[in-house]
Amino acid sequence: MALRLTIPESPSETDRDAVIAPLRAYNIRQAGDPRIRPVAILLTDEGGDHVGGLWGKLVYDWLFVELLAVPEEYRGGTTAPP
């Protein structure tokens, strides 16, 4: 079977699934159930509002960070705002 490359203008979830499906199948055959589960570590201010944090997932007990948001005033290595 001949393959060709295509680049969709607006990739869809179906396109994403076409890429992920063979990877998942291979990984499951090699390493078993990946036990995928979401992870959130939230930054909470003194008022109890969530102002940032980490969003990701655990796969085969490895943490994959998808999003990380730290309010600007807390960046730069300090633990307290200026």
ZINORLIN-V700221 format. One record per backbone hydrogen bond with DSSP energy under -0.5 kcal/mol. CO is the residue of the C=O (numbers start at 1). NH is the residue of the N-H. E is the energy in kcal/mol with one decimal. If there is no record, write none. Layout:
BEGIN
CO & NH & E
CO & NH & E
END
This chain:
BEGIN
6 & 8 & -0.5
12 & 16 & -2.1
13 & 17 & -2.8
14 & 18 & -1.8
15 & 19 & -1.2
16 & 19 & -0.6
16 & 20 & -2.5
17 & 21 & -2.8
18 & 22 & -0.5
19 & 23 & -0.7
20 & 24 & -2.9
21 & 25 & -2.4
22 & 26 & -2.1
23 & 27 & -2.7
24 & 28 & -2.8
25 & 29 & -2.1
26 & 30 & -2.1
27 & 31 & -3.3
28 & 32 & -2.0
34 & 60 & -3.0
37 & 58 & -3.0
39 & 56 & -2.6
41 & 54 & -2.9
42 & 44 & -0.6
43 & 51 & -2.6
43 & 52 & -0.8
45 & 48 & -2.0
49 & 45 & -2.7
49 & 51 & -0.6
52 & 43 & -2.7
53 & 69 & -2.9
54 & 41 & -2.2
55 & 66 & -2.3
55 & 67 & -2.4
56 & 39 & -2.4
57 & 59 & -0.5
57 & 64 & -3.0
58 & 37 & -1.8
59 & 62 & -1.8
62 & 59 & -2.4
62 & 64 & -0.6
63 & 65 & -0.6
64 & 57 & -1.9
64 & 66 & -0.6
67 & 55 & -2.6
69 & 53 & -2.5
71 & 74 & -2.3
72 & 75 & -1.5
END
